[in-house]
């Protein structure tokens, strides 16, 4: 059984394709002024969104690593 195609390839696909929609979406809401980075509440939500993306990607990667050991 090839571990890369059964474990890591779906991981890279999930977060790679997710990034293709997530980050342009963040760019779009900042360019249309829907998210004003001068407001503290908006900065807080931007940090929450970015942290959430990185958090779930890291957690998923750690769990895959532990499962493969």
MODELLER restraints for C-alpha pairs under 7 A, 6 or more apart:
rsr = mdl.restraints
at = mdl.atoms
rsr.add(forms.Gaussian(group=physical.xy_distance, feature=features.Distance(at['CA:7:A'], at['CA:64:A']), mean=6.94, stdev=0.5))
rsr.add(forms.Gaussian(group=physical.xy_distance, feature=features.Distance(at['CA:15:A'], at['CA:57:A']), mean=6.98, stdev=0.5))
rsr.add(forms.Gaussian(group=physical.xy_distance, feature=features.Distance(at['CA:29:A'], at['CA:35:A']), mean=5.66, stdev=0.5))
rsr.add(forms.Gaussian(group=physical.xy_distance, feature=features.Distance(at['CA:30:A'], at['CA:36:A']), mean=6.68, stdev=0.5))
rsr.add(forms.Gaussian(group=physical.xy_distance, feature=features.Distance(at['CA:35:A'], at['CA:42:A']), mean=6.04, stdev=0.5))
rsr.add(forms.Gaussian(group=physical.xy_distance, feature=features.Distance(at['CA:36:A'], at['CA:42:A']), mean=6.08, stdev=0.5))
rsr.add(forms.Gaussian(group=physical.xy_distance, feature=features.Distance(at['CA:37:A'], at['CA:43:A']), mean=5.31, stdev=0.5))
